[in-house]
Amino acid sequence: MLYVKAPAKINLTLDVLYKRPDGYHEVEMIMTTVDLADRVGLRLRKDGLIKIHSTDRFVPDDQRNLAYQAAKLLKDTYNIEKGVSITIDKHIPVAAGLAGGSSDAAATLKGLNTLWNLNLTMDEIAELGAEIGSDVSFCVYGGTALATGRGEQIEAISAPPSCWVVLAKPTIGVSTAAVYGGLKMEDVVHPDTKQMIQAIETDDYDLLCNTVGNVLETVTLKLHPEVAIIKEQMKRFGADAVLMSGSGPTVFGLVQNEARVSRIYNGLRGFCDEVYAIRMLGDRDSLA
């Protein structure tokens, strides 16, 4: 069995620029990996089948699963006769805006590159990943990056200033399509992506906290008021910056003062079952 780590991501910024002719939205995002990860196990099969097993009953075990799609894409592209059993030990909340499924797919692509002796480069794997989902390319590389296009064009940047991340996911599901569909471009207040890059490159934690922004919040917070409540509680308990990740519903708080982390964590446990106090990873080298 070959095991591959599949870390979650958060968006420090998420901007939508316009609706594209192909139906996708043109985005500009700063994403970074955090120390919360699934563990993907891969075992060769001689019968040519792709089988999925997950520790979370909400994870599909058929072609809806992005890890399945990743294996199928490699099999079809490179005429692979062997199969694979994929075991996903879930730790990232499902449908949370943390790219759990995309990270599992990226881990599957990277693992099968080794298991099936394909000798693909990271860039080639990321290009394949873009066919599966917008976040998969970023998850192949990990670390911290500016993502543009529909999210598949990745430009690596430095790791953000070191800090704690408190994640809280309410027990609701959010439709990414519905959130993007509800976005009114004339109402969008665009986050300052260039300033976020400057904050990261200069290791300016205060500037980073003042620059976080996610245009999808305007839609998700209206559809799901509980997300707004978690945001307010996180601020009240003393997080330095609070933002929704992706299309939600997970909210994260950045905290440098370690003593404040437990206060925020314990305070949020009264509102959410799924609360995590983790560290920012941010550096590609930390994913090895």
Residue pairs with C-beta under 8 A, 6 or more apart in sequence:
1 41
1 42
1 43
1 87
2 41
2 42
2 43
2 111
2 114
2 115
3 39
3 40
3 41
3 42
3 111
4 39
4 40
4 42
4 107
4 108
4 110
4 111
5 37
5 38
5 39
5 40
5 107
5 287
6 37
6 38
6 39
6 40
6 92
6 100
6 103
6 104
6 106
6 107
6 139
7 33
7 34
7 35
7 36
7 37
7 103
7 139
7 142
7 281
7 287
8 33
8 34
8 36
8 37
8 92
8 98
8 99
8 100
8 103
9 31
9 32
9 33
9 34
9 98
9 99
9 103
9 135
9 138
9 139
9 245
10 31
10 32
10 34
10 98
10 165
10 167
10 243
10 245
10 252
11 29
11 30
11 31
11 97
11 214
11 243
11 245
11 246
12 30
12 31
12 32
12 160
12 196
12 200
12 208
12 211
12 212
12 243
13 28
13 29
13 30
13 191
13 192
13 193
13 196
13 211
13 212
13 213
13 214
14 27
14 29
14 191
14 213
14 214
14 215
14 216
14 246
15 27
15 28
15 29
15 188
15 190
15 191
15 193
15 213
15 215
16 25
16 26
16 27
16 180
16 183
16 185
16 188
16 215
16 216
17 25
17 26
17 27
17 28
18 25
18 26
18 185
19 25
19 26
19 185
20 26
20 150
24 134
24 150
25 150
25 180
25 183
26 148
26 149
26 150
27 134
27 147
27 148
27 149
27 150
27 151
28 146
28 147
28 148
28 193
29 146
29 147
29 148
29 151
29 193
30 144
30 145
30 146
30 147
30 157
30 193
30 196
30 197
30 200
31 135
31 138
31 144
31 145
31 147
32 143
32 144
32 145
32 159
32 160
32 280
32 281
32 282
33 142
33 143
33 144
33 280
33 281
33 282
33 286
33 287
34 165
34 167
34 278
34 279
34 280
34 281
35 278
35 279
35 280
35 281
36 91
36 92
36 98
36 167
36 276
36 278
37 91
37 92
37 103
38 88
38 89
38 90
38 91
38 92
38 100
38 103
38 104
38 107
39 88
39 89
39 91
40 67
40 86
40 87
40 88
40 89
40 104
40 107
40 108
40 111
41 86
41 87
41 88
41 89
42 84
42 85
42 86
42 87
42 108
42 111
42 112
42 115
43 84
43 85
43 87
44 82
44 83
44 84
44 115
45 51
45 82
45 83
45 84
45 85
46 82
46 83
47 83
48 81
48 82
48 83
49 83
50 68
50 71
50 72
50 75
50 83
50 84
50 86
51 61
51 83
51 84
51 85
51 86
52 59
52 60
52 61
52 62
52 65
52 67
52 68
52 86
52 88
53 61
53 85
53 86
53 87
53 88
54 61
54 65
54 87
54 88
54 89
54 90
55 88
55 89
55 90
56 88
56 90
56 94
58 94
58 95
59 65
59 88
59 90
59 94
59 101
61 68
62 68
63 69
63 72
65 101
65 104
66 101
66 102
66 104
66 105
66 132
66 133
66 136
67 86
67 88
67 101
67 104
67 105
67 107
67 108
68 86
69 105
69 132
70 105
70 106
70 108
70 109
70 112
70 128
70 129
70 132
70 136
71 84
71 86
71 108
71 112
73 109
73 128
73 131
73 132
74 80
74 109
74 112
74 113
74 116
74 118
74 128
75 83
77 128
78 116
78 118
80 116
82 116
84 112
84 115
86 108
88 104
90 100
92 98
92 99
92 100
92 103
93 100
93 167
93 169
93 250
93 274
94 100
94 101
95 173
95 174
96 169
96 245
96 246
96 249
96 250
96 274
97 174
97 244
97 245
97 246
97 247
97 248
97 249
97 250
98 167
98 245
98 246
98 250
99 135
99 138
99 139
99 246
101 133
102 129
102 132
102 133
102 134
102 135
102 136
102 138
102 139
103 135
103 139
105 129
105 132
105 133
105 136
105 139
106 125
106 129
106 136
106 139
106 140
107 139
109 125
109 128
109 129
109 136
109 140
110 125
110 140
112 118
113 119
113 120
113 125
120 128
122 140
122 141
125 140
126 136
126 137
126 140
126 141
126 152
126 154
127 137
129 136
129 137
129 139
129 140
129 152
130 136
130 137
130 152
134 150
134 151
134 152
135 151
135 246
136 152
137 147
137 151
137 152
137 153
137 154
138 145
138 147
138 151
138 154
141 154
141 156
141 284
142 281
142 284
142 287
143 156
143 159
143 281
143 282
143 283
143 284
143 285
143 286
143 287
144 156
144 157
144 158
144 159
144 160
144 200
144 282
144 283
145 154
145 155
145 156
145 157
146 154
146 155
146 157
146 193
146 197
147 153
147 154
147 155
148 155
156 284
157 197
157 200
157 201
158 200
158 201
159 200
159 280
159 281
159 282
159 283
160 199
160 200
160 208
160 280
160 282
161 200
161 203
161 204
161 205
161 208
161 256
162 256
162 279
162 280
162 282
163 205
163 240
163 254
163 255
163 256
163 279
163 280
164 254
164 255
164 256
164 258
164 261
164 277
164 278
164 279
164 280
165 252
165 253
165 254
165 255
165 276
165 277
165 278
165 279
165 280
166 234
166 239
166 252
166 253
166 255
166 261
166 264
166 265
166 268
166 275
166 276
166 277
166 278
167 245
167 250
167 251
167 252
167 274
167 275
167 276
167 278
168 230
168 234
168 250
168 251
168 252
168 253
168 268
168 271
168 272
168 274
168 275
168 276
169 249
169 250
169 251
169 272
169 274
169 275
170 224
170 226
170 227
170 230
170 249
170 271
170 272
171 272
171 273
171 274
172 224
172 226
172 227
172 249
173 249
174 220
174 223
174 224
174 247
174 248
174 249
175 247
176 246
176 247
178 223
179 216
179 219
179 220
179 223
179 247
179 248
180 216
180 219
180 247
182 219
182 222
182 223
183 215
183 216
183 218
183 219
187 218
188 215
188 218
189 213
189 215
190 213
190 215
191 211
191 212
191 213
191 214
191 215
192 211
192 213
195 207
195 211
196 208
196 211
196 212
198 204
198 207
199 205
199 207
199 208
199 211
200 208
205 240
205 256
208 241
208 254
209 240
209 241
209 254
210 241
212 241
212 243
212 254
213 243
214 243
214 244
214 245
214 246
216 244
216 246
216 247
216 248
217 227
217 243
217 244
217 248
220 227
220 244
220 247
220 248
220 249
221 227
221 228
221 231
221 244
224 248
224 249
226 249
226 271
227 244
227 248
227 249
227 251
229 271
230 251
230 268
230 271
230 272
231 242
231 244
231 251
233 267
233 268
233 271
234 242
234 251
234 253
234 264
234 268
235 242
235 253
236 267
237 253
237 260
237 263
237 264
237 267
237 268
238 255
238 257
238 260
238 263
238 264
239 253
239 254
239 255
239 260
239 264
240 253
240 254
240 255
240 256
241 253
241 254
242 251
242 252
242 253
242 254
243 251
243 252
244 250
244 251
244 252
245 251
245 252
253 264
254 280
255 261
255 264
261 277
262 277
264 277
265 275
265 277
268 275
269 275
281 287
